[in-house]
C-alpha cells in the first residue's frame, strides 16, 4: 500500500474471463433449526450444517466479518448464515433506502423499512397475500431462513460503528461482535461496495481502525446466493488463516492495528490482496474488488 486509503481510493481489481458457474450445493444437505411457525407451520426451510467446534477453522482466533447486499435479504443473509455456522463473528446489512422484495409484477414490489420490520412480519404478510406465488418464487423459503438468523434487515448507513450491539445477542454469529466493529466487510454487488466505501469516507475514520472491504459479485437469485455463500466462507477461512499466522508471529498480539495496543504494521494488510488472488483462481466467475478503509 503506497497511499493512505482515507485520502484517496485506489481499489485493486481482480478479474478473469467469465466461466459457467459451478452447480449450487444441494439445500437438503443442511440440518434444521427450529423457529417459530407462522400460518403454515413452516420452520427454517434452509437446513444448514451445525458448526464443528473441533475442526481447525473453528478454533483459535477469529476475524470478525460483515456481509452486505442491497436489501439484507438474499446474498448477504446466505453468507451471514454460512459464516455463523462456521463459528465466525458476523453481522449483516443492506445499503438500499428501503427493503424491496418482488411482488406480483415488476411494478408492484413489496417494500419495507429497514431496522424496524422483522423477517417474520414479512413472511406473514406475503403468506397472507399469495402463498402459492411467494412459495414458488422462493421468497417464503428465503424468509424462513432469514428469520432463523436474526430479527430483521438492517441498513448499513444507519449502523453506529463502535456502539455495543448488546441487543443483538440472539442473532446468529453475534458472539464476538458485541463491540460494534468488524475486521472485514464483504459486499455482494459492486454498487453496494461503492456505497460502503463512500460511506466509510464520509465517516472520516474516527475510530482509526482499519477494515478490509471486499466485493464478491454475486447475481441476485437464490441459486447464485448459495454458490456465493460457499465461496465467501472459503474466502473467510483463507483470510482467517493468514490473520492467525500473523497474530502468532506477533506472539499472540495483532501487529497490524487490529488490536488494542502496539504500533501499526502492514503484515496482514499486505497479505490480503494475495489471499484474494489465490481465492479468485478457484472462483473466477465471482469477480472481486478490494480496498483498505477505516472505521
Backbone bond lengths (Angstrom), bond angles and torsions (degrees), N, CA, C in turn:
res aa  C-N    CA-C-N  psi(-1)  N-CA   C-N-CA  omega(-1)  CA-C   N-CA-C  phi
1 X - - - 1.437 - - 1.519 110.59 -
2 X 1.334 117.07 120.32 1.453 120.84 -174.83 1.511 112.65 -105.22
3 X 1.326 117.14 -12.76 1.462 119.35 179.54 1.507 109.79 -131.86
4 X 1.322 115.70 159.87 1.463 121.51 178.43 1.521 108.79 -81.09
5 X 1.353 119.42 113.13 1.469 120.77 -177.05 1.511 113.23 -60.78
6 X 1.371 118.00 -15.84 1.461 119.01 177.13 1.524 111.01 -72.54
7 X 1.335 115.90 -21.57 1.451 119.67 -177.78 1.522 111.52 -99.72
8 X 1.309 117.03 -33.00 1.463 120.43 178.55 1.505 109.01 -147.62
9 X 1.309 115.77 145.06 1.455 120.88 -175.95 1.514 109.45 -110.83
10 X 1.309 116.65 115.39 1.459 121.46 -178.35 1.510 108.21 -133.31
11 X 1.352 119.37 73.39 1.458 121.40 -175.01 1.509 111.66 -65.03
12 X 1.327 115.21 149.32 1.449 121.47 175.88 1.521 107.99 -89.50
13 X 1.290 116.28 123.24 1.451 120.12 -177.37 1.526 109.36 -102.81
14 X 1.278 114.99 131.61 1.457 121.35 -178.86 1.517 106.70 -121.95
15 X 1.298 119.26 117.14 1.450 119.91 -178.79 1.511 110.29 -142.44
16 X 1.304 115.74 154.22 1.447 122.61 177.80 1.516 107.88 -139.40
17 X 1.344 118.16 161.42 1.463 119.07 178.88 1.513 110.86 -58.57
18 X 1.345 118.25 140.67 1.461 120.83 -178.18 1.509 111.74 -64.73
19 X 1.302 116.76 143.20 1.447 124.17 176.18 1.508 108.03 -130.48
20 X 1.336 116.47 159.82 1.474 117.90 178.43 1.515 110.71 -57.94
21 X 1.339 118.47 136.32 1.466 120.90 -179.41 1.509 111.60 -68.54
22 X 1.346 117.37 149.83 1.461 119.86 176.48 1.507 109.69 -69.00
23 X 1.337 117.04 157.51 1.467 119.02 -179.82 1.509 111.03 -65.31
24 X 1.342 117.90 144.27 1.467 120.36 179.91 1.509 111.55 -67.81
25 X 1.349 118.53 149.14 1.457 121.13 177.09 1.519 109.84 -65.38
26 X 1.315 118.22 144.56 1.466 120.19 -178.65 1.507 111.33 -64.91
27 X 1.360 118.15 127.14 1.465 120.48 179.70 1.506 113.01 -59.08
28 X 1.317 117.11 -27.70 1.461 119.41 -176.23 1.518 113.10 -70.09
29 X 1.363 116.86 -7.00 1.456 119.04 -178.88 1.506 112.73 -81.20
30 X 1.348 116.09 -2.91 1.427 120.21 -174.54 1.554 111.92 -106.22
31 X 1.975 126.74 113.73 1.452 124.01 -178.88 1.480 113.19 -62.86
32 X 1.244 118.81 156.11 1.446 124.76 -169.23 1.503 113.44 -85.87
33 X 1.329 116.16 145.19 1.457 121.95 171.16 1.516 107.89 -110.97
34 X 1.323 117.97 131.64 1.452 120.83 -177.82 1.522 110.61 -74.22
35 X 1.332 116.56 134.88 1.454 122.45 174.79 1.515 108.10 -135.23
36 X 1.329 117.45 162.41 1.452 119.07 179.90 1.520 111.28 -58.32
37 X 1.320 116.55 136.18 1.449 120.53 -179.49 1.516 110.18 -81.82
38 X 1.350 114.98 159.36 1.454 119.75 174.26 1.517 107.28 -117.91
39 X 1.328 117.74 -140.93 1.452 120.75 -170.59 1.523 112.84 -59.04
40 X 1.341 116.71 -40.08 1.454 117.59 -176.26 1.513 112.62 -98.79
41 X 1.320 116.52 8.76 1.458 120.09 178.36 1.503 113.06 69.31
42 X 1.347 118.76 17.37 1.460 120.91 -177.62 1.509 110.48 -74.18
43 X 1.335 116.12 143.52 1.458 120.85 173.00 1.510 107.93 -107.75
44 X 1.328 118.36 -157.69 1.463 121.92 -174.04 1.518 110.24 -64.44
45 X 1.303 117.20 104.59 1.452 121.06 -178.39 1.501 112.97 -72.80
46 X 1.326 119.22 -14.33 1.462 121.89 179.50 1.517 107.07 -99.85
47 X 1.302 116.00 90.87 1.457 120.48 -176.54 1.514 109.67 -75.00
48 X 1.340 118.12 121.60 1.453 121.58 -172.95 1.513 111.04 -125.39
49 X 1.343 116.74 148.39 1.455 120.54 -177.57 1.507 111.80 -68.98
50 X 1.300 115.67 143.81 1.448 120.66 175.16 1.521 110.22 -76.10
51 X 1.328 117.74 146.52 1.462 119.62 -179.91 1.510 111.12 -65.92
52 X 1.331 115.48 143.54 1.459 121.80 176.33 1.518 107.58 -100.46
53 X 1.314 117.44 102.90 1.461 121.61 -173.89 1.515 112.42 -67.91
54 X 1.334 117.56 -12.94 1.459 119.84 -178.66 1.523 112.37 -89.22
55 X 1.351 118.64 -12.28 1.456 120.40 -177.85 1.515 109.81 -75.25
56 X 1.365 117.32 153.50 1.462 120.95 -176.09 1.519 113.38 -57.24
57 X 1.361 117.85 -41.05 1.452 118.81 -176.01 1.514 112.69 -71.22
58 X 1.341 117.70 -12.67 1.453 120.36 -178.27 1.529 112.30 -105.29
59 X 1.308 117.54 17.61 1.455 120.94 178.95 1.522 109.29 -128.55
60 X 1.330 116.30 155.26 1.455 120.80 177.05 1.508 113.19 80.01
61 X 1.345 115.77 -157.59 1.455 122.18 -174.73 1.524 111.28 -65.38
62 X 1.324 116.87 142.61 1.460 121.96 178.04 1.529 111.07 -130.45
63 X 1.329 116.11 129.29 1.453 120.53 168.80 1.523 109.24 -65.79
64 X 1.319 115.72 154.01 1.464 121.48 176.14 1.530 108.51 -101.40
65 X 1.324 116.24 131.96 1.458 121.38 -173.63 1.523 112.03 -117.42
66 X 1.323 114.32 156.56 1.462 122.61 171.98 1.527 107.01 -135.15
67 X 1.328 117.74 131.84 1.459 121.70 176.99 1.527 108.72 -111.71
68 X 1.340 115.59 142.95 1.472 120.38 -172.81 1.526 110.32 -140.37
69 X 1.336 116.48 133.36 1.459 121.84 167.55 1.523 107.20 -136.59
70 X 1.313 118.62 -163.07 1.471 119.85 -174.06 1.526 112.54 -74.13
71 X 1.340 117.19 -45.53 1.463 120.48 -173.60 1.520 113.94 -118.08
72 X 1.345 118.00 6.97 1.473 121.24 -179.10 1.531 110.30 54.60
73 X 1.335 114.85 45.43 1.451 120.11 -176.60 1.529 112.68 -123.49
74 X 1.321 117.31 -55.16 1.453 120.14 -169.34 1.524 112.64 -103.95
75 X 1.328 117.25 -73.55 1.463 121.09 -172.16 1.521 112.48 -69.40
76 X 1.328 116.94 -46.86 1.468 119.15 -179.29 1.527 111.41 -66.33
77 X 1.337 117.42 -32.55 1.456 120.00 -178.37 1.522 112.09 -77.16
78 X 1.330 117.12 -33.55 1.473 119.25 174.26 1.525 109.70 -63.61
79 X 1.344 115.99 -43.92 1.466 119.67 178.69 1.530 110.80 -67.09
80 X 1.338 117.24 -40.59 1.467 121.51 177.24 1.521 110.14 -56.29
81 X 1.324 115.95 -47.71 1.465 119.75 -178.90 1.520 111.33 -61.76
82 X 1.316 117.44 -48.01 1.468 120.27 -177.31 1.527 111.58 -63.83
83 X 1.321 117.64 -41.29 1.459 120.01 178.90 1.525 111.09 -66.16
84 X 1.324 116.84 -40.41 1.467 119.41 -179.77 1.519 111.23 -66.19
85 X 1.323 116.85 -36.85 1.460 119.99 179.49 1.525 111.88 -71.73
86 X 1.333 116.86 -17.18 1.465 121.49 173.28 1.521 110.92 -93.60
87 X 1.341 116.66 12.19 1.470 123.63 175.82 1.521 114.16 71.07
88 X 1.331 117.92 22.50 1.460 120.03 174.37 1.529 109.88 -86.63
89 X 1.325 118.31 139.50 1.465 120.39 168.59 1.523 108.46 -65.46
90 X 1.336 117.50 128.71 1.463 119.32 -174.77 1.520 111.03 -152.39
91 X 1.326 115.11 142.82 1.455 123.27 171.12 1.526 106.66 -127.48
92 X 1.328 117.65 167.54 1.463 120.12 -179.93 1.515 110.21 -147.18
93 X 1.351 115.08 153.53 1.456 121.62 -176.44 1.520 110.71 -148.75
94 X 1.345 115.06 169.56 1.452 122.84 170.16 1.515 109.03 -121.39
95 X 1.324 117.65 157.33 1.463 121.20 -177.99 1.521 113.35 -108.81
96 X 1.332 118.07 -3.89 1.454 120.57 -178.31 1.518 111.98 -71.87
97 X 1.329 115.51 170.00 1.463 120.01 176.46 1.519 111.04 -77.86
98 X 1.334 116.60 -30.75 1.453 123.41 177.95 1.522 109.01 -142.66
99 X 1.316 116.05 160.10 1.466 121.24 174.53 1.520 107.48 -82.01
100 X 1.325 116.29 123.96 1.464 120.63 -179.60 1.522 110.24 -122.20
101 X 1.330 115.12 127.10 1.458 122.03 176.93 1.523 108.63 -122.21
102 X 1.328 117.57 148.27 1.467 120.09 179.85 1.523 112.13 -57.46
103 X 1.333 115.16 143.10 1.457 121.35 177.46 1.510 111.05 -114.84
104 X 1.314 117.96 -160.55 1.462 120.99 -179.17 1.527 113.02 -66.87
105 X 1.334 118.01 -20.83 1.462 121.90 174.79 1.515 108.30 -146.98
106 X 1.332 116.17 167.46 1.461 120.34 -177.70 1.519 111.44 -63.63
107 X 1.314 117.58 -24.73 1.464 121.88 -179.80 1.518 113.44 -92.99
108 X 1.334 116.41 3.71 1.461 120.69 -178.51 1.527 110.82 -129.51
109 X 1.342 118.29 63.04 1.466 119.53 178.36 1.519 110.89 -72.36
110 X 1.307 115.14 159.90 1.460 121.18 171.24 1.521 106.95 -92.02
111 X 1.316 116.99 121.70 1.466 122.08 -172.55 1.524 110.08 -118.54
112 X 1.345 115.74 134.87 1.458 121.48 -178.56 1.528 109.45 -138.28
113 X 1.326 117.67 152.30 1.471 120.33 174.39 1.526 110.90 -77.56
114 X 1.331 115.67 149.11 1.460 121.28 173.08 1.533 110.12 -71.84
115 X 1.319 115.21 161.57 1.470 125.36 167.34 1.523 115.13 74.02
116 X 1.322 118.34 -25.29 1.468 119.71 -174.19 1.528 113.64 -117.14
117 X 1.333 117.90 -16.82 1.464 121.19 -178.33 1.517 110.28 -98.84
118 X 1.310 117.60 126.88 1.463 121.11 -178.66 1.527 110.87 -83.29
119 X 1.320 115.20 155.38 1.461 119.57 173.76 1.524 110.15 -62.43
120 X 1.309 117.10 -33.69 1.455 120.25 -179.58 1.530 110.81 -65.67
121 X 1.351 116.82 -38.78 1.455 120.72 176.73 1.523 111.01 -63.32
122 X 1.321 116.83 -42.47 1.462 120.56 178.14 1.519 110.87 -62.56
123 X 1.325 115.73 -43.84 1.463 120.30 179.28 1.529 110.09 -58.78
124 X 1.321 116.95 -48.59 1.466 121.30 -177.60 1.522 111.49 -61.80
125 X 1.345 115.68 -41.29 1.464 119.27 -178.49 1.519 111.41 -66.46
126 X 1.339 116.93 -46.25 1.462 119.70 -178.79 1.522 111.12 -67.20
127 X 1.333 116.36 -36.52 1.463 119.32 178.34 1.525 110.78 -64.02
128 X 1.327 116.19 -38.29 1.465 119.49 -179.53 1.528 111.85 -71.65
129 X 1.350 117.19 -27.22 1.462 120.94 -179.07 1.528 111.94 -77.08
130 X 1.318 116.81 -53.60 1.466 120.24 -175.47 1.525 109.14 -163.44
131 X 1.333 118.31 82.84 1.465 120.30 -176.26 1.520 113.21 -61.19
132 X 1.327 116.72 -33.59 1.464 118.95 -179.16 1.524 111.25 -66.84
133 X 1.345 116.79 -45.85 1.465 121.03 179.52 1.517 111.45 -62.37
134 X 1.336 116.58 -49.44 1.464 119.57 -172.65 1.527 113.00 -79.13
135 X 1.326 117.08 -15.82 1.462 119.06 169.21 1.521 109.46 -78.30
136 X 1.344 115.93 -39.94 1.461 119.98 -178.42 1.518 112.27 -66.22
137 X 1.345 117.88 -37.85 1.474 118.85 -178.68 1.526 113.24 -88.29
138 X 1.326 117.28 3.20 1.462 121.04 172.62 1.511 116.03 88.67
139 X 1.329 118.22 -1.76 1.469 119.13 -176.75 1.524 112.50 -67.09
140 X 1.323 117.26 -41.11 1.463 118.61 -179.41 1.522 111.34 -65.52
141 X 1.319 116.30 -40.62 1.468 119.59 177.30 1.520 110.93 -63.64
142 X 1.322 116.66 -40.93 1.464 121.11 178.72 1.520 110.61 -62.43
143 X 1.322 117.25 -44.81 1.460 121.06 -178.85 1.519 111.75 -69.47
144 X 1.329 117.13 -30.91 1.466 120.11 173.61 1.523 110.13 -60.72
145 X 1.323 115.69 -43.29 1.462 119.94 176.24 1.522 111.02 -63.22
146 X 1.329 116.06 -48.60 1.461 120.51 -174.18 1.520 112.72 -61.84
147 X 1.329 117.03 -41.10 1.463 118.93 -176.48 1.523 112.28 -71.14
148 X 1.336 116.37 -13.95 1.461 119.32 174.10 1.526 111.88 -85.77
149 X 1.356 116.31 -8.30 1.467 120.46 -177.16 1.522 111.35 -99.23
150 X 1.339 116.94 -46.96 1.465 120.06 179.73 1.521 109.81 -160.03
151 X 1.322 116.80 179.65 1.464 122.17 -173.45 1.526 112.95 -64.35
152 X 1.332 115.76 -53.58 1.452 119.35 -175.06 1.511 112.06 -168.89
153 X 1.339 117.18 175.31 1.469 121.23 -177.85 1.526 111.78 -68.35
154 X 1.335 115.47 139.82 1.462 122.54 178.82 1.529 109.32 -117.22
155 X 1.313 116.06 148.93 1.469 120.98 -178.72 1.521 110.51 -99.37
156 X 1.339 115.15 129.68 1.467 120.81 -178.05 1.520 111.68 -55.68
157 X 1.310 117.31 -46.50 1.466 121.26 -174.49 1.523 112.21 -64.48
158 X 1.335 117.65 -19.14 1.464 121.59 179.66 1.525 112.72 -94.65
159 X 1.325 116.71 -1.80 1.466 120.45 -177.82 1.523 109.82 -71.83
160 X 1.318 116.59 121.78 1.465 121.84 175.55 1.526 107.61 -85.94
161 X 1.330 115.68 89.06 1.468 120.87 -177.06 1.523 109.87 -61.09
162 X 1.313 116.48 134.04 1.455 121.57 -179.88 1.517 113.70 91.05
163 X 1.328 116.99 -12.32 1.461 120.08 177.32 1.523 108.82 -84.97
164 X 1.340 118.27 130.26 1.469 120.47 -178.68 1.532 111.89 -54.90
165 X 1.333 115.60 136.33 1.463 121.85 179.42 1.536 109.74 -100.65
166 X 1.306 115.75 56.12 1.460 120.35 -174.31 1.522 112.09 -73.31
167 X 1.334 117.51 -18.30 1.454 119.92 179.62 1.523 112.74 -88.88
168 X 1.335 116.79 10.28 1.460 121.27 178.79 1.530 111.67 -115.49
169 X 1.326 117.28 24.04 1.460 120.26 -174.40 1.523 112.84 -65.14
170 X 1.336 118.11 -19.83 1.462 120.52 179.85 1.528 112.68 -89.05
171 X 1.338 117.55 -5.29 1.458 120.28 178.02 1.517 110.24 -71.82
172 X 1.313 116.13 144.39 1.462 118.77 172.55 1.524 109.37 -66.79
173 X 1.326 116.19 134.89 1.453 120.88 -179.16 1.505 114.10 81.76
174 X 1.341 118.11 7.86 1.464 120.03 -176.14 1.520 112.81 -73.12
175 X 1.328 117.05 -27.22 1.460 119.86 -179.14 1.523 110.72 -63.82
176 X 1.315 116.95 118.42 1.454 121.85 -177.73 1.519 113.00 105.46
177 X 1.333 116.74 -13.07 1.472 120.17 179.77 1.526 111.71 -104.52
178 X 1.325 116.96 8.68 1.461 120.06 -175.64 1.522 112.95 -60.02
179 X 1.340 117.54 -26.47 1.457 120.94 -178.35 1.512 114.37 -76.23
180 X 1.342 117.83 -8.90 1.452 120.48 176.16 1.510 115.30 77.47
181 X 1.343 117.51 23.02 1.461 121.26 175.50 1.521 108.64 -136.66
182 X 1.338 116.47 158.44 1.458 122.23 177.24 1.524 108.75 -135.13
183 X 1.323 115.49 167.81 1.463 121.10 178.73 1.518 112.39 -96.72
184 X 1.340 116.23 -31.22 1.468 121.56 -174.69 1.523 109.15 -137.36
185 X 1.328 116.34 130.56 1.461 122.43 171.95 1.516 107.58 -108.96
186 X 1.329 117.32 127.13 1.463 122.16 178.75 1.521 108.33 -117.39
187 X 1.325 115.87 113.16 1.459 120.80 176.23 1.526 109.42 -94.05
188 X 1.327 116.00 163.30 1.462 120.64 -174.35 1.527 113.20 -116.56
189 X 1.319 116.82 9.60 1.457 122.07 -179.83 1.521 107.60 -160.70
190 X 1.335 117.03 143.92 1.468 119.75 -174.12 1.524 112.74 -62.04
191 X 1.328 117.42 -37.88 1.474 118.27 179.74 1.528 110.67 -65.92
192 X 1.335 117.77 -29.80 1.468 120.86 175.64 1.521 110.18 -71.47
193 X 1.329 116.55 -38.74 1.467 121.54 176.25 1.527 109.59 -60.64
194 X 1.335 116.15 -45.71 1.468 120.02 177.52 1.525 110.99 -59.16
195 X 1.343 116.70 -44.22 1.461 120.44 -178.10 1.521 111.44 -63.81
196 X 1.332 116.50 -40.50 1.462 120.58 179.80 1.522 110.86 -66.65
197 X 1.328 116.89 -48.06 1.467 120.36 -178.27 1.526 110.77 -63.85
198 X 1.332 117.09 -44.04 1.467 119.98 178.88 1.531 110.55 -61.65
199 X 1.319 116.53 -40.40 1.460 119.71 -179.78 1.531 111.26 -66.97
200 X 1.326 117.15 -37.26 1.464 119.82 177.63 1.527 110.84 -65.41
201 X 1.323 117.09 -37.17 1.469 120.34 176.29 1.530 109.48 -63.31
202 X 1.326 116.74 -42.13 1.461 120.65 178.79 1.525 111.96 -63.68
203 X 1.324 116.87 -31.61 1.475 120.57 -179.37 1.528 111.92 -74.36
204 X 1.337 117.05 -16.14 1.470 123.75 172.41 1.525 113.87 67.83
205 X 1.320 118.27 19.90 1.461 120.82 173.32 1.509 114.96 54.49
206 X 1.319 116.49 44.78 1.463 120.05 -173.15 1.526 113.41 -67.84
207 X 1.324 117.23 -23.74 1.468 119.35 176.70 1.524 111.91 -84.07
208 X 1.350 116.33 -11.24 1.470 122.11 -178.16 1.530 111.30 53.38
209 X 1.327 115.07 41.14 1.462 121.37 -178.54 1.524 108.85 -116.85
210 X 1.330 118.47 122.40 1.471 120.84 -178.33 1.519 111.57 -70.43
211 X 1.332 115.25 146.02 1.466 121.55 175.98 1.522 107.90 -144.12
212 X 1.320 115.60 131.72 1.456 120.85 177.28 1.522 109.04 -86.59
213 X 1.332 116.65 128.40 1.459 121.59 -179.64 1.529 107.71 -113.43
214 X 1.314 115.72 114.90 1.465 122.74 -174.24 1.522 108.99 -121.22
215 X 1.317 116.48 134.20 1.459 119.35 172.62 1.516 110.03 -106.57
216 X 1.320 115.81 131.86 1.459 123.55 171.64 1.522 105.69 -116.86
217 X 1.312 116.95 107.07 1.458 120.72 -171.06 1.526 110.82 -75.24
218 X 1.337 115.64 112.82 1.463 122.41 -175.22 1.521 108.61 -124.15
219 X 1.320 117.33 129.83 1.456 120.98 176.10 1.524 109.13 -64.71
220 X 1.332 115.09 143.68 1.459 120.12 -174.05 1.532 111.33 -86.73
221 X 1.338 115.31 72.66 1.457 121.00 170.07 1.525 107.62 -142.99
222 X 1.311 116.10 164.82 1.460 119.73 -171.48 1.537 112.17 -65.93
223 X 1.323 116.94 -38.20 1.464 119.47 -178.75 1.514 111.44 -66.66
224 X 1.340 117.08 -46.12 1.464 120.12 -179.91 1.527 111.61 -68.70
225 X 1.321 117.10 -29.39 1.464 119.81 176.78 1.526 110.51 -64.10
226 X 1.338 117.32 -37.78 1.462 120.56 177.05 1.523 111.17 -63.33
227 X 1.335 115.74 -45.48 1.466 120.42 177.82 1.527 110.21 -63.15
228 X 1.331 116.30 -46.13 1.458 120.42 -178.96 1.515 112.76 -63.61
229 X 1.334 117.06 -37.64 1.460 120.06 178.29 1.523 111.80 -62.19
230 X 1.317 115.80 -40.77 1.464 120.15 177.59 1.525 110.90 -64.47
231 X 1.346 116.27 -42.46 1.467 120.51 -179.57 1.525 111.07 -66.08
232 X 1.326 117.43 -39.96 1.469 120.65 179.33 1.517 110.79 -65.23
233 X 1.321 117.35 -39.57 1.461 119.63 177.14 1.525 110.92 -61.96
234 X 1.326 117.06 -40.82 1.464 119.58 178.43 1.530 111.00 -64.77
235 X 1.331 116.74 -40.62 1.461 119.98 176.70 1.521 110.74 -63.17
236 X 1.313 116.95 -41.21 1.465 120.69 178.58 1.526 110.79 -61.23
237 X 1.328 116.87 -42.07 1.458 120.21 178.42 1.529 111.25 -61.82
238 X 1.323 116.74 -41.22 1.457 120.80 -179.57 1.528 111.46 -67.58
239 X 1.324 116.68 -43.09 1.460 120.29 177.60 1.519 111.25 -64.35
240 X 1.320 115.94 -40.80 1.458 119.77 -178.61 1.527 111.31 -66.61
241 X 1.331 116.69 -37.29 1.464 120.21 177.76 1.532 110.32 -62.63
242 X 1.344 116.27 -42.45 1.467 119.83 178.28 1.522 110.77 -65.73
243 X 1.328 116.88 -40.61 1.464 120.56 179.37 1.523 110.91 -64.09
244 X 1.336 116.35 -41.10 1.457 119.88 179.88 1.521 111.15 -64.55
245 X 1.336 116.54 -38.95 1.467 119.79 178.52 1.523 110.98 -62.85
246 X 1.325 117.14 -44.36 1.463 120.10 179.76 1.521 111.17 -67.33
247 X 1.297 116.33 -35.56 1.461 120.54 178.21 1.529 110.39 -64.83
248 X 1.329 115.87 -41.85 1.467 119.77 179.40 1.526 111.20 -67.28
249 X 1.335 116.57 -35.33 1.467 119.15 176.70 1.518 111.31 -62.14
250 X 1.326 115.68 -31.17 1.459 120.57 -179.89 1.507 113.28 -89.12
251 X 1.317 118.08 13.76 1.453 121.03 178.38 1.513 113.67 72.75
252 X 1.363 115.43 31.24 1.455 119.29 178.22 1.515 114.15 91.13
253 X 1.336 117.87 0.70 1.459 121.55 178.53 1.521 109.28 -115.39
254 X 1.330 116.84 145.98 1.454 120.45 175.63 1.525 109.66 -65.65
255 X 1.330 114.62 139.67 1.459 120.21 175.70 1.524 111.21 -115.79
256 X 1.313 117.01 9.73 1.464 118.87 -176.31 1.510 113.37 -120.69
257 X 1.328 116.60 20.36 1.448 118.43 175.50 1.503 114.73 91.20
258 X 1.341 118.84 -1.86 1.460 120.52 -179.73 1.524 112.01 -86.88
259 X 1.315 117.04 -7.45 1.454 119.12 -178.42 1.516 111.82 -96.47
260 X 1.321 115.20 -168.43 1.458 119.66 -175.67 1.523 112.78 -92.30
261 X 1.299 117.60 -9.70 1.453 118.59 -176.93 1.513 111.13 -153.91
262 X 1.333 116.34 175.77 1.442 120.59 177.96 1.521 112.20 86.95
263 X 1.331 116.15 163.76 1.452 120.74 -179.40 1.506 112.03 -78.96
264 X 1.335 114.75 167.37 1.450 119.87 -178.50 1.517 110.71 -87.64
265 X 1.327 115.79 135.64 1.453 123.13 174.10 1.511 107.57 -130.07
266 X 1.332 117.39 155.39 1.459 120.34 -176.59 1.523 112.20 -95.85
267 X 1.333 118.24 18.97 1.460 121.68 -173.85 1.521 113.22 -54.29
268 X 1.318 117.66 -62.92 1.464 120.49 -179.60 1.523 110.73 -71.53
269 X 1.320 117.51 -42.37 1.462 120.73 -178.69 1.526 111.50 -55.79
270 X 1.333 116.97 -42.07 1.456 120.95 -179.32 1.523 112.37 -66.84
271 X 1.324 117.17 -25.66 1.458 120.27 -177.26 1.524 112.95 -83.10
272 X 1.317 117.28 -20.18 1.463 120.26 -173.91 1.532 112.57 -59.06
273 X 1.348 120.76 -48.39 1.474 118.92 179.36 1.521 112.91 -59.06
274 X 1.331 117.36 -36.45 1.467 120.10 179.05 1.524 111.23 -68.56
275 X 1.326 116.19 -38.44 1.468 119.90 176.83 1.525 109.62 -62.19
276 X 1.329 116.96 -43.93 1.461 120.86 179.97 1.533 110.27 -63.41
277 X 1.327 116.99 -39.38 1.465 120.43 -179.77 1.525 111.23 -62.56
278 X 1.325 116.94 -42.55 1.468 120.64 177.80 1.528 109.92 -64.61
279 X 1.323 116.18 -43.93 1.464 120.50 178.65 1.527 110.67 -62.26
280 X 1.334 117.24 -40.08 1.456 121.70 -177.41 1.519 112.35 -62.40
281 X 1.326 117.16 -31.76 1.456 120.41 178.22 1.524 111.43 -61.74
282 X 1.316 116.45 -32.66 1.468 120.39 179.34 1.521 111.54 -84.13
283 X 1.325 117.13 -27.18 1.460 121.61 -177.29 1.533 109.96 -122.81
284 X 1.348 118.27 62.30 1.471 120.65 -175.95 1.517 113.68 -67.73
285 X 1.328 117.84 -18.74 1.461 120.94 -179.42 1.526 112.77 -84.68
286 X 1.347 117.05 1.12 1.459 121.78 178.37 1.531 108.59 -119.90
287 X 1.331 118.42 80.56 1.472 121.13 -175.06 1.532 112.05 -57.03
288 X 1.325 115.31 138.95 1.466 120.68 -174.69 1.522 112.18 -115.67
289 X 1.321 114.93 147.94 1.460 124.05 171.09 1.524 107.37 -126.98
290 X 1.336 115.94 154.37 1.474 119.13 179.82 1.521 110.03 -150.38
291 X 1.308 115.81 145.29 1.461 121.98 167.32 1.517 108.04 -153.86
292 X 1.310 115.50 161.46 1.457 122.36 175.28 1.516 108.14 -105.66
293 X 1.313 117.07 127.83 1.462 122.01 -178.52 1.525 108.64 -130.74
294 X 1.330 116.32 -173.14 1.477 121.09 -179.04 1.521 111.05 -133.95
295 X 1.324 114.38 143.04 1.463 120.72 167.98 1.532 107.77 -85.59
